[in-house]
């Protein structure tokens, strides 16, 4: 699974550590050879991701391996793990003599690595609450714990980017914390700055050797999410316009929506370029995959200085004049009534109501109306 962030856009919270780790684990996995099945959502795909060449490969440690302990500890810090005295939560690690405790967020329990010099002598699962070691395992895989890397290179990129965008933000708490390599509750909101503003859509980083299958209704989800993003950004920007140092709340200086999120035009463009198939359910219960096509009547109508309904009427009229059979569909009977009435008010009337695809195909009517989950086709 490739999950979505579990926080609202421009909220003062990072996504859950487990979610961040899972997203990075998927990115790390697709760098490896082999076939992969990824299950995800439009909301997850709308959050931009780092370029694959910047995603650290997960580290697999097996009993008997010779391990450069210092290099491994440096990797943990760069993976976004927090060094603590006692490991209790996912994303933490500790060092006690020959023992290194680490809690990968993708695992249910933490692991205790027992070294003899540079040889990994044993690996045990342990219980965080009691700190008692339990069963032994032969290997452990440690993946990045956060989408926000805390390496020297990434911190330098963040500092330069933040100061460039917000010249008067050098005293901000988020800037000071992250500049010193410390976690911060809003770090993910500046994700692009850690990668020199070089984030991309998940679909684009996959390359060319993949296929996408999505369900109908994806356009509505994406456009709705984008509106939420834009509204939240606007609210933050308006607050910053009147922000005063006397306010008790530390300032939240938002980066632009397109720096963190994939806009609808880019999203649908990526789907079409990938040869995406749209999975729709037909009346008889069967499912069929159709080529995905994207279009926005609202956007196209605005560019032509028309209403979206008038543009729809023009399109339908032209299709019929060219010999096409038109089928109007809606998910609910009430929605279909509303659709046909709206079109009638703008000059497109006469759609015959049908009960099934079979009836429509046999009827050979110029225009028909059907209650169906088919969005287009």
C-alpha positions as CSV (number, residue, x, y, z in Angstrom):
1,X,0.0,0.0,0.0
2,X,1.1,3.6,-0.8
3,X,-0.9,5.6,1.8
4,X,-1.9,9.3,1.8
5,X,-0.9,11.8,4.4
6,X,-3.3,11.6,7.3
7,X,-3.3,15.4,7.9
8,X,-5.1,18.3,6.3
9,X,-3.2,20.4,3.8
10,X,-1.3,23.2,5.6
11,X,-2.2,22.0,9.1
12,X,0.5,22.3,11.8
13,X,1.1,18.6,12.0
14,X,3.4,16.1,10.3
15,X,1.8,13.0,8.8
16,X,2.0,9.9,11.0
17,X,5.5,8.4,11.2
18,X,4.2,5.0,10.1
19,X,2.6,6.6,7.0
20,X,5.7,8.4,6.1
21,X,7.8,5.3,6.5
22,X,5.4,3.2,4.4
23,X,5.5,5.8,1.6
24,X,9.4,5.7,1.7
25,X,9.4,1.9,1.9
26,X,7.4,1.7,-1.4
27,X,9.7,4.1,-3.1
28,X,12.7,2.1,-1.9
29,X,11.1,-1.1,-3.1
30,X,10.4,0.0,-6.6
31,X,14.1,0.8,-7.0
32,X,14.6,-3.0,-6.8
33,X,14.2,-5.3,-9.7
34,X,11.0,-7.3,-10.1
35,X,7.3,-6.7,-10.5
36,X,5.4,-4.7,-7.9
37,X,1.7,-4.3,-7.2
38,X,1.0,-0.9,-5.6
39,X,-2.4,-0.1,-4.1
40,X,-3.1,3.5,-3.5
41,X,-5.6,6.5,-3.6
42,X,-5.8,9.8,-5.6
43,X,-5.0,11.6,-2.3
44,X,-1.8,9.7,-1.9
45,X,-0.7,10.3,-5.5
46,X,-1.4,14.0,-5.2
47,X,1.4,14.4,-2.5
48,X,4.6,14.8,-4.4
49,X,7.6,12.5,-3.7
50,X,11.4,12.7,-3.8
51,X,13.2,11.7,-6.9
52,X,14.1,8.0,-6.8
53,X,17.9,8.7,-6.9
54,X,17.5,10.6,-3.6
55,X,15.6,7.8,-1.9
56,X,17.9,5.8,0.3
57,X,17.9,2.0,-0.2
58,X,16.7,0.0,2.8
59,X,19.4,-1.8,4.8
60,X,19.1,-5.5,5.4
61,X,21.1,-6.8,8.3
62,X,21.5,-10.6,8.9
63,X,23.1,-12.5,11.8
64,X,26.7,-13.0,11.0
65,X,27.1,-9.9,8.9
66,X,30.1,-7.7,9.3
67,X,28.7,-4.2,9.8
68,X,30.4,-0.8,10.0
69,X,28.6,0.4,13.1
70,X,29.4,4.0,12.7
71,X,28.2,4.1,9.1
72,X,25.0,2.3,10.1
73,X,24.4,4.8,12.9
74,X,24.9,7.7,10.5
75,X,22.5,6.0,8.1
76,X,19.9,5.8,10.9
77,X,20.1,9.5,11.5
78,X,19.9,10.3,7.8
79,X,16.9,7.9,7.5
80,X,15.1,10.2,9.9
81,X,15.4,8.0,13.1
82,X,15.7,9.9,16.4
83,X,18.4,8.8,18.8
84,X,17.0,8.4,22.3
85,X,18.0,6.8,25.6
86,X,15.3,4.1,25.5
87,X,13.5,3.0,22.4
88,X,9.7,3.2,22.9
89,X,8.2,4.5,19.7
90,X,8.6,3.8,15.9
91,X,11.3,5.8,14.3
92,X,13.7,5.7,17.3
93,X,17.0,4.1,18.0
94,X,19.4,3.9,20.9
95,X,23.0,2.7,21.5
96,X,24.1,0.9,24.7
97,X,27.5,-0.5,24.4
98,X,27.4,-3.5,22.1
99,X,23.6,-3.2,21.6
100,X,21.8,-1.1,19.1
101,X,18.0,-0.9,19.5
102,X,16.0,0.2,16.5
103,X,12.3,0.5,15.8
104,X,11.4,0.6,12.1
105,X,8.0,2.2,11.7
106,X,7.1,-0.5,9.2
107,X,7.4,-3.1,11.9
108,X,5.1,-3.9,14.8
109,X,7.9,-4.2,17.4
110,X,11.5,-3.0,17.7
111,X,14.7,-5.0,17.3
112,X,17.8,-5.4,19.4
113,X,21.0,-5.8,17.5
114,X,23.8,-7.5,19.5
115,X,27.3,-6.9,18.2
116,X,30.7,-8.5,18.9
117,X,33.1,-5.9,17.6
118,X,31.8,-5.4,14.0
119,X,30.0,-8.7,13.7
120,X,26.3,-8.9,14.1
121,X,26.1,-11.7,16.7
122,X,22.3,-11.8,17.2
123,X,19.0,-10.1,16.5
124,X,16.0,-10.2,18.9
125,X,12.6,-8.7,19.0
126,X,11.9,-6.9,22.2
127,X,8.9,-5.4,24.0
128,X,9.1,-1.6,24.3
129,X,7.2,-1.3,27.6
130,X,9.3,-3.9,29.5
131,X,12.4,-3.7,27.4
132,X,12.6,-7.4,27.6
133,X,14.2,-9.3,24.7
134,X,12.0,-12.0,23.2
135,X,12.3,-14.3,20.2
136,X,15.4,-14.3,17.9
137,X,15.2,-13.5,14.2
138,X,17.7,-14.1,11.4
139,X,17.5,-10.7,9.8
140,X,16.0,-7.2,10.0
141,X,15.3,-4.7,7.2
142,X,15.6,-1.0,8.1
143,X,14.0,1.5,5.8
144,X,13.9,5.3,6.0
145,X,11.6,6.4,8.8
146,X,10.7,9.7,7.4
147,X,10.2,11.5,4.0
148,X,12.3,14.3,5.5
149,X,16.0,13.4,5.4
150,X,18.3,14.9,8.0
151,X,21.6,14.5,6.2
152,X,24.1,17.4,6.0
153,X,23.3,17.8,2.3
154,X,19.5,17.9,2.8
155,X,19.7,20.3,5.8
156,X,21.9,22.6,3.8
157,X,19.3,22.5,1.0
158,X,16.5,23.3,3.4
159,X,18.4,26.2,5.0
160,X,19.1,27.8,1.6
161,X,15.6,27.2,0.4
162,X,13.9,28.5,3.5
163,X,15.9,31.7,3.6
164,X,15.4,32.2,-0.1
165,X,11.6,32.0,0.3
166,X,11.3,33.7,3.7
167,X,14.1,36.2,4.2
168,X,12.8,37.2,7.6
169,X,12.2,33.7,8.9
170,X,15.7,32.9,10.3
171,X,14.4,33.1,13.8
172,X,11.4,30.8,13.2
173,X,11.3,27.7,15.4
174,X,10.9,25.3,12.5
175,X,14.0,26.8,10.8
176,X,16.2,26.7,13.9
177,X,15.2,23.1,14.8
178,X,15.6,21.6,11.3
179,X,18.8,23.6,10.7
180,X,20.3,21.8,13.7
181,X,19.2,18.4,12.6
182,X,16.3,18.1,15.1
183,X,12.9,16.8,14.3
184,X,10.0,19.3,14.0
185,X,6.3,18.8,13.9
186,X,5.9,20.7,10.7
187,X,9.0,19.4,8.8
188,X,6.9,17.7,6.1
189,X,5.3,21.0,5.1
190,X,8.7,22.0,3.7
191,X,9.5,18.7,2.1
192,X,10.4,20.2,-1.2
193,X,13.2,22.3,0.4
194,X,15.1,19.2,1.5
195,X,15.3,18.1,-2.1
196,X,16.2,21.4,-3.8
197,X,12.6,21.8,-4.7
198,X,12.9,18.7,-6.9
199,X,9.8,16.8,-6.0
200,X,7.6,15.0,-8.6
201,X,4.4,13.0,-8.9
202,X,4.6,9.4,-7.9
203,X,3.4,8.3,-11.3
204,X,6.2,10.2,-13.0
205,X,9.0,8.7,-10.9
206,X,7.9,5.2,-11.9
207,X,9.3,5.7,-15.3
208,X,7.7,3.9,-18.3
209,X,7.5,0.2,-17.5
210,X,4.2,0.2,-15.5
211,X,0.4,0.1,-15.8
212,X,-2.2,2.0,-13.9
213,X,-5.8,0.8,-13.2
214,X,-8.2,3.2,-11.5
215,X,-11.9,3.3,-10.6
216,X,-14.4,5.8,-12.0
217,X,-14.9,9.0,-10.0
218,X,-11.1,9.7,-9.7
219,X,-11.5,13.2,-11.4
220,X,-14.0,14.4,-8.7
221,X,-11.7,13.2,-5.9
222,X,-8.7,15.0,-7.4
223,X,-10.4,18.3,-8.1
224,X,-12.0,18.3,-4.7
225,X,-8.7,17.6,-3.0
226,X,-7.0,20.4,-5.0
227,X,-9.7,22.9,-4.0
228,X,-9.1,21.9,-0.3
229,X,-5.3,22.5,-0.8
230,X,-5.8,25.9,-2.5
231,X,-8.3,27.1,0.2
232,X,-6.0,26.0,3.0
233,X,-3.0,27.8,1.4
234,X,-5.0,30.9,0.9
235,X,-6.0,31.0,4.5
236,X,-2.4,30.6,5.7
237,X,-1.2,33.2,3.2
238,X,-3.8,35.7,4.4
239,X,-2.9,35.1,8.0
240,X,0.8,35.7,7.3
241,X,-0.1,39.0,5.6
242,X,-1.3,40.4,8.9
243,X,1.1,38.4,11.1
244,X,2.8,40.3,13.9
245,X,5.7,39.4,16.1
246,X,3.5,40.0,19.2
247,X,1.3,36.9,18.3
248,X,2.0,34.0,20.6
249,X,1.8,31.5,17.8
250,X,5.0,30.9,15.8
251,X,4.5,31.9,12.2
252,X,3.6,29.3,9.6
253,X,5.1,30.4,6.3
254,X,3.4,28.2,3.6
255,X,5.2,27.0,0.5
256,X,3.1,27.2,-2.7
257,X,0.6,24.3,-3.4
258,X,2.3,23.2,-6.5
259,X,5.6,22.7,-4.5
260,X,4.0,20.0,-2.4
261,X,1.0,18.7,-4.3
262,X,0.2,17.6,-7.9
263,X,-2.4,19.9,-9.5
264,X,-5.3,18.3,-11.4
265,X,-3.9,19.1,-14.9
266,X,-0.6,17.5,-14.2
267,X,-2.3,14.6,-12.4
268,X,-4.5,13.7,-15.3
269,X,-1.8,14.3,-17.8
270,X,0.4,11.8,-16.0
271,X,-2.4,9.2,-16.0
272,X,-3.1,9.6,-19.7
273,X,0.6,9.4,-20.5
274,X,0.8,6.2,-18.5
275,X,-2.0,4.6,-20.6
276,X,-4.2,4.3,-17.6
277,X,-7.2,2.0,-17.7
278,X,-10.4,3.1,-16.0
279,X,-12.3,0.2,-14.3
280,X,-16.0,0.5,-14.5
281,X,-18.8,-1.8,-13.3
282,X,-21.5,-2.6,-15.9
283,X,-25.2,-3.4,-15.3
284,X,-24.7,-7.2,-15.4
285,X,-22.1,-7.0,-12.6
286,X,-19.1,-7.5,-14.8
287,X,-16.2,-5.0,-14.8
288,X,-14.5,-3.6,-17.9
289,X,-11.4,-1.5,-18.3
290,X,-11.6,1.5,-20.6
291,X,-8.8,3.9,-21.6
292,X,-8.7,6.8,-19.2
293,X,-9.4,10.2,-20.7
294,X,-9.5,13.5,-18.8
295,X,-11.3,16.7,-19.5
296,X,-12.9,19.5,-17.5
297,X,-16.0,21.2,-18.9
298,X,-15.7,23.9,-16.4
299,X,-12.1,24.8,-17.4
300,X,-12.8,24.5,-21.1
301,X,-16.0,26.5,-20.9
302,X,-14.2,29.3,-19.0
303,X,-11.5,29.6,-21.7
304,X,-14.3,29.9,-24.3
305,X,-16.3,32.4,-22.2
306,X,-19.2,30.0,-22.1
307,X,-21.2,28.2,-19.3
308,X,-20.2,24.6,-18.9
309,X,-23.8,23.5,-19.7
310,X,-23.8,25.4,-23.0
311,X,-20.5,23.8,-23.9
312,X,-21.9,20.4,-23.1
313,X,-24.9,21.1,-25.3
314,X,-22.6,22.1,-28.1
315,X,-20.5,18.9,-27.7
316,X,-23.6,16.7,-27.6
317,X,-25.2,18.4,-30.6
318,X,-22.0,18.1,-32.7
319,X,-21.6,14.4,-31.7
320,X,-25.2,13.6,-32.9
321,X,-24.7,15.5,-36.2
322,X,-21.6,13.4,-36.8
323,X,-23.7,10.2,-36.4
324,X,-22.8,9.3,-32.9
325,X,-25.3,7.8,-30.4
326,X,-25.2,9.8,-27.1
327,X,-25.8,8.2,-23.8
328,X,-26.2,10.4,-20.7
329,X,-25.4,8.7,-17.4
330,X,-25.5,9.5,-13.7
331,X,-25.0,7.4,-10.6
332,X,-28.5,8.2,-9.1
333,X,-32.0,8.6,-10.7
334,X,-32.3,12.0,-9.1
335,X,-29.0,13.1,-10.5
336,X,-30.0,11.9,-14.0
337,X,-33.2,13.9,-13.8
338,X,-31.3,17.0,-12.7
339,X,-28.8,16.5,-15.6
340,X,-31.4,16.0,-18.3
341,X,-33.5,19.0,-17.1
342,X,-30.5,21.3,-17.1
343,X,-29.6,20.2,-20.6
344,X,-33.2,20.8,-21.7
345,X,-33.2,24.3,-20.3
346,X,-30.2,25.0,-22.6
347,X,-31.7,23.5,-25.7
348,X,-30.8,19.8,-25.6
349,X,-34.0,17.8,-25.2
350,X,-35.4,14.4,-26.2
351,X,-33.1,12.0,-24.4
352,X,-34.9,8.6,-24.2
353,X,-34.8,6.9,-20.8
354,X,-33.4,3.3,-21.0
355,X,-33.0,0.6,-18.3
356,X,-29.8,-1.0,-19.4
357,X,-26.8,-0.9,-21.8
358,X,-28.4,-3.7,-23.8
359,X,-31.6,-1.7,-24.3
360,X,-29.6,1.4,-25.3
361,X,-27.6,-0.6,-27.9
362,X,-30.6,-2.2,-29.4
363,X,-32.7,1.0,-29.4
364,X,-30.4,3.0,-31.8
365,X,-31.8,6.3,-30.4
366,X,-29.8,9.5,-31.1
367,X,-29.7,10.3,-27.4
368,X,-30.6,8.2,-24.3
369,X,-30.3,8.5,-20.5
370,X,-29.3,5.7,-18.2
371,X,-28.7,5.4,-14.4
372,X,-25.2,3.9,-14.4
373,X,-21.8,4.2,-12.7
374,X,-20.2,4.6,-16.1
375,X,-18.6,8.1,-16.1
376,X,-17.7,8.2,-19.8
377,X,-16.8,5.8,-22.6
